[in-house]
């Protein structure tokens, strides 16, 4: 038996490679903080903004001064279930979807413009 046969037989009889379960645990430990960071920096603030927008739209009432997503500024003259009438000039009323209202402006904003 030669020296090279001795090394080759030991190499073939070596212990099997360890399982990769430790790698899975390590990758989960790395990914969990990233997922939490993503949630707290992106998802949660967006949910908060959506809730505030929904509450603002639900609380619209006649006489509110509003600005729409399209930049139209006017006074609410009628509020329906889905639509709202906004007077943009004397005698000029636009019917808009409630979700098009972006902001409720402080009273007197239109007169100051």
Helices and strands as residue ranges (DSSP letters): H 3-12, H 21-38, I 39-43, H 44-58, E 65-68, E 73-79, E 83-89, E 92-97, G 98-100, E 101-105, H 109-112
